[in-house]
Amino acid sequence: MLLDPTTLRVLGSLMEKEMTTPENYPLSLNSLIAACNQRSSREPVMELTEEEVRQSLHILEEASLVMPTRDARVPKFEHRIRTVLNLRRDETAVLCLLLLRGPQTPGELRGRSDRMFTFDDLPAVQATLDRMAARPAAEDPDFRFSTEGPLVVVLPRQPGSSASRWMHLLGGVPAISTEQPGSETRPSSGGLEARVAELEAVVVRLEQELARLRAKVETQA
C-alpha cells in the first residue's frame, strides 16, 4: 500500500504536532486541516479541503496508522506510525521531515529537526538514515501496509550540490532524475560516473532485498 501526497501530508502533520506541541495533541479535524495547510515548514504548500483530509484519515485508519480518540467531545486523531513501524525517536523525526518537506540532505535534516530531536552532528543523522535504509525486506509482500523494508533511499547527487538528498519510500520508489530544471548543459564525465555509481549501488541494494525475499518465500513454500 502506497500513500498519496495528500495522505502523506496528513500523516506528517500528525507526527510533527505530536513531537512539537504535545500539549495540543491529539488533533481535532480543524486543527489537523490547519496543520496540513500551514505555510511554514511545508514543501510544497497545500490547500487541502475538509473532505480531502477526511478521506486521508480513512485511508490511514484502514492501514492502522491513525487512530481516532473517542473520549473527547470533539473527535481527535493521533498517529500510530511509531508503533506500527517500530521507529525510534530520531527515525520518527527524520521521516516526519521527509514527509513534510520532501527530499533533503543530512545537513538540512539536522538543521530542521531541533524541535523534534537534537542530533549531535552530521554523522548521527547519517547513521539514522543508513539504519532506516537498511531495514530488512518485508516477509509478506501482499501485506496491505508493510511494517518492514527500507523507509528511505538516497538520491543521486544533483549537479553543483555538495551532498546527496534522501527521500522517504512511503509513496513508492522515486523516479530518479539527475538533471536540474532548465539545465541544458551536459554533465562532466566525472560527475556522470559518480551518478552512475550511485545508481548501481541502489540497484545492488534492491537486488539484495529481492534475493532475501525470494529465499524466505522458498523456505515457507
Secondary structure, DSSP 8 states (H G I E B T S, - for coil): ----HHHHHHHHHHHHHHHH-GGG-SEEHHHHHHHHH-SSS-SS-----HHHHHHHHHHHHHTTSEEEE-SSSS-EEEE-HHHHTT--HHHHHHHHHHHHH-SB-HHHHHHH-TTT---SSHHHHHHHHHHHHT----S-TT-SS-SSS--EEE----TT-SS--EEESTT-S-------TT--S---HHHHHHHHHHHHHHHHHHHHHHHHHHHHHHHH-
